[in-house]
Amino acid sequence: MDSTKELLIKKAYATPALRQNLVNKGTLFIYCDYAGFAERNLYSAACCMVHNRSISITAKKLPFEQDRGSNYGECQAIIYSLEILAKALTEQRPKAAVIYTDCSWISRILTNDRFTNPYLEQANAELLDALTRLRAQFSGVEVHIRYIGKHKKNNYFHRLAHLAARQAAVR
């Protein structure tokens, strides 16, 4: 992964749209992803944090005993990114933070309070609770969670998070 990681970081520097996120001092960016291998009950979340010319990648296994669906897993990745963001905000002082996810349901999950899937309802409650606590602790920082959408293609920061999540799941 190290040579792949280095190559993706070089490509990110060479991509103007990504380079502007990398050199930004006012906004901290986190790209998060979930990996799940249901047939082996292996699940993980990872984040690629980009701010002020630094890139850090973290990942952790998720303690699921069964598959709860990709939207639930993606919400767990976002919750993990909020934990990483809270730690980063104690050291760095950006004015804003943007968390990118490839969960296409994120706007519905953040705005709805009723779901037919009990795991999504649980994810919604956990995510809103984590976001509320973070915003209360760091009230001076605007925190946004956005769907990466079509910008996922050729987004090397998201690719770094994706690879880290897959690697953490199978360890």
C-alpha positions as CSV (number, residue, x, y, z in Angstrom):
1,M,0.0,0.0,0.0
2,D,2.9,2.4,0.6
3,S,3.9,2.7,-3.0
4,T,0.2,3.0,-4.0
5,K,-0.3,5.6,-1.3
6,E,2.7,7.6,-2.5
7,L,1.5,7.5,-6.1
8,L,-2.0,8.6,-5.1
9,I,-0.6,11.5,-3.1
10,K,1.5,12.6,-6.1
11,K,-1.6,12.4,-8.3
12,A,-3.5,14.5,-5.8
13,Y,-0.8,17.2,-5.8
14,A,-1.0,17.2,-9.6
15,T,-4.8,17.6,-9.7
16,P,-5.7,21.3,-9.3
17,A,-9.1,20.7,-7.7
18,L,-7.5,18.5,-5.1
19,R,-4.4,20.5,-4.6
20,Q,-6.5,23.5,-3.6
21,N,-8.0,21.4,-0.8
22,L,-4.5,20.3,0.3
23,V,-3.0,23.8,0.6
24,N,-6.1,25.3,2.2
25,K,-5.5,26.7,5.7
26,G,-9.1,27.8,6.4
27,T,-10.9,24.5,5.7
28,L,-10.1,21.0,6.8
29,F,-11.3,18.2,4.5
30,I,-12.0,14.6,5.4
31,Y,-12.7,11.9,2.9
32,C,-14.3,8.9,4.6
33,D,-15.2,5.4,3.4
34,Y,-16.5,2.1,4.6
35,A,-15.5,-1.4,3.6
36,G,-17.5,-4.4,4.3
37,F,-16.9,-8.1,3.4
38,A,-20.2,-9.6,4.6
39,E,-19.3,-13.2,3.7
40,R,-16.4,-13.0,6.1
41,N,-18.0,-10.6,8.7
42,L,-15.2,-8.1,8.2
43,Y,-16.0,-4.4,8.3
44,S,-14.0,-1.1,8.7
45,A,-14.0,2.6,8.3
46,A,-11.2,4.9,7.2
47,C,-10.5,8.6,6.8
48,C,-8.1,10.7,4.7
49,M,-7.8,14.1,6.4
50,V,-6.3,16.9,4.3
51,H,-5.4,20.3,5.7
52,N,-2.7,22.9,5.4
53,R,-0.3,20.8,3.2
54,S,-0.7,17.6,5.4
55,I,-2.4,14.3,4.7
56,S,-3.2,11.8,7.3
57,I,-4.9,8.5,6.8
58,T,-6.5,6.5,9.6
59,A,-8.6,3.4,9.7
60,K,-10.3,1.1,12.2
61,K,-12.2,-2.2,12.3
62,L,-15.8,-1.9,13.0
63,P,-17.2,-4.4,15.6
64,F,-20.2,-5.7,13.6
65,E,-21.3,-9.3,14.0
66,Q,-23.4,-9.2,10.9
67,D,-23.9,-7.1,7.8
68,R,-26.1,-4.0,8.5
69,G,-26.0,-2.6,5.0
70,S,-23.7,-0.2,3.2
71,N,-25.6,2.9,4.2
72,Y,-25.2,2.0,7.9
73,G,-21.5,1.3,7.3
74,E,-21.0,4.6,5.5
75,C,-22.7,6.4,8.5
76,Q,-20.3,4.6,10.8
77,A,-17.4,5.9,8.6
78,I,-18.8,9.4,9.0
79,I,-19.1,9.0,12.7
80,Y,-15.5,7.9,12.8
81,S,-14.5,10.9,10.7
82,L,-16.2,13.1,13.3
83,E,-14.1,11.5,16.0
84,I,-11.0,12.2,13.9
85,L,-12.1,15.7,13.3
86,A,-12.6,16.4,17.1
87,K,-9.0,15.3,17.8
88,A,-7.7,17.4,14.9
89,L,-9.7,20.5,16.0
90,T,-7.9,20.5,19.4
91,E,-4.6,20.9,17.5
92,Q,-5.6,22.9,14.4
93,R,-7.8,25.9,14.0
94,P,-9.6,25.8,10.7
95,K,-12.7,28.0,10.2
96,A,-14.6,25.1,8.6
97,A,-14.5,21.4,8.0
98,V,-16.0,19.4,5.2
99,I,-16.5,15.7,5.4
100,Y,-17.0,13.9,2.1
101,T,-18.8,10.6,1.9
102,D,-19.9,8.4,-1.0
103,C,-23.2,7.6,0.8
104,S,-25.8,8.9,-1.6
105,W,-28.4,8.8,1.1
106,I,-26.5,11.2,3.4
107,S,-28.9,14.1,3.0
108,R,-31.9,11.9,3.7
109,I,-30.2,10.3,6.7
110,L,-29.3,13.7,8.2
111,T,-32.8,15.2,7.7
112,N,-35.2,12.2,8.2
113,D,-36.1,10.8,11.6
114,R,-38.0,7.7,10.6
115,F,-36.6,4.8,8.5
116,T,-38.0,1.4,7.6
117,N,-34.6,-0.1,8.2
118,P,-33.9,-0.2,12.0
119,Y,-30.1,0.0,11.3
120,L,-30.5,3.2,9.4
121,E,-32.7,4.6,12.2
122,Q,-29.9,3.7,14.7
123,A,-27.2,5.2,12.4
124,N,-29.3,8.4,12.1
125,A,-29.5,8.8,15.8
126,E,-25.8,8.0,16.4
127,L,-24.7,10.4,13.6
128,L,-26.9,13.3,14.7
129,D,-25.7,12.8,18.3
130,A,-22.0,12.8,17.3
131,L,-22.5,15.8,15.0
132,T,-24.4,17.8,17.8
133,R,-21.6,17.0,20.3
134,L,-18.9,18.1,17.9
135,R,-20.7,21.3,17.0
136,A,-21.3,22.1,20.7
137,Q,-17.6,21.5,21.6
138,F,-16.3,23.5,18.6
139,S,-19.0,26.0,18.0
140,G,-16.7,28.4,16.1
141,V,-16.1,25.8,13.3
142,E,-18.6,25.2,10.6
143,V,-19.0,21.4,9.9
144,H,-20.5,20.2,6.7
145,I,-21.1,16.6,5.6
146,R,-21.4,16.3,1.8
147,Y,-22.0,13.6,-0.7
148,I,-18.9,13.3,-3.0
149,G,-21.1,12.4,-6.0
150,K,-19.5,12.7,-9.4
151,H,-16.3,14.2,-7.8
152,K,-15.5,10.7,-6.6
153,K,-14.0,9.8,-9.9
154,N,-10.3,10.6,-9.9
155,N,-10.5,11.8,-6.3
156,Y,-7.2,10.5,-5.0
157,F,-8.0,11.5,-1.4
158,H,-11.2,9.4,-1.4
159,R,-9.3,6.6,-3.1
160,L,-6.7,6.7,-0.2
161,A,-9.6,6.3,2.3
162,H,-11.1,3.5,0.3
163,L,-7.9,1.5,0.2
164,A,-7.2,2.1,3.9
165,A,-10.7,0.9,4.8
166,R,-10.3,-2.3,2.7
167,Q,-6.9,-3.0,4.1
168,A,-8.1,-2.4,7.7
169,A,-11.1,-4.8,7.2
170,V,-8.9,-7.8,6.3
171,R,-6.2,-7.3,8.9
